[in-house]
Amino acid sequence: MASAFGHVAVAYAMGKTLNPARASTRFWVWTVLCCVLPDADVVGLVLGIPYEHLLGHRGVTHSIAFAMLVGIVVPKLAVPAVPGWGILYGKMAMYFGLVTLSHGLLDAFTDGGLGIAFFAPFDDTRYFFPWRPIRVSPIGAAEFFSSWGLGVLISELIWIGLPVTVWLLGHRIFRRVG
């Protein structure tokens, strides 16, 4: 997986691009929760669920269906004033769904693991992208504070941090010019 730092950086860029009027702390908390929520599946490892199982790591919680479900549920929790089932609700549902899906997409660019079950629960095949430049992050805090974790952070700085920075600067310039 990409580390939580990489996932949060992408979600932050998505939120800043959306630029919701007077985004609340609640909006940002839910943005961060959605971008890391797919990794709740690591609890399954502690419970004895095998990594490759549908409920295992990078299984159903990394899927498009899961992201869509989260997108439908979260808008009212994140922005209670949003009118139910209108255009704004739909935009917020799409936003939170894409923020959640960004997790699996980033993980599919990593160089480790068994791949992402994008089409679960309908198909449990695991996928990676053909180009996988991001070093896979260790599962667990102890391993993260090692040379492996440092390598992950450097990899994410290059392959996530720089593109996110360029995106945000470009977005800021475009908003001022336009």
Secondary structure by P-SEA (a helix, b strand, c coil): cccaaaaaaaaaaaaaaaccccccaaaaaaaaaaaacccccccccccccccccccccccccccaaaaaaaaaccccccccccccccaaaaaaaaaaaaaaaaaaaaaaacccccccccccccccbbbbccccccccccccccccccaaaaaaaaaaaaccaaaaaaaaaaaaaaaaac
